[in-house]
Amino acid sequence: MEEKMLREILALQANDLNAGEEDPQTYLAMVSGQQDELESLMTVAARVKQALLPVEPSSAFVRSLRRSLLAMTGRKRSGASLLAKRGLLIGAAALGSALSVAGIIAYVVYARANAGARTPVHG
C-alpha cells in the first residue's frame, strides 16, 4: 500500500474516532491486498485514542495565563507608544532644522537684495 494513501486513511479514521464514530470496514474496503496491515494500524490508533484522556487546564492556570498575556500586550503597546513618540520627536526636530535652514537662506537673500538698495550714493 502506498504510504500516502495509508496516512490519509488513518487521518480519516482519527477524525471519526474523535467524533465518536468507528467503522473500520469502510476504510478496509478502500484498499485491497494489505487490509491486514491497515487493520492492525487502525486497531493501534483506536487503542491509543481510548488510552488518552481529555485534559483541561485548571481555572487558576487559565487566570494566570490570561493575566500574563494581558500584561505582555500592555508592555508591547507601551513600547510601540514610545517608538511612536520617539519618531514624532525626531520628525519635529528634522522639521525644525529644515525651517532654520530655510530661515537662514531667506535672510541671506533678503540681505543681499537690500544691500544694493542701501548702498550710499557718492556725489
Beta strands, then each sheet from edge to edge (+ up, - down):
end
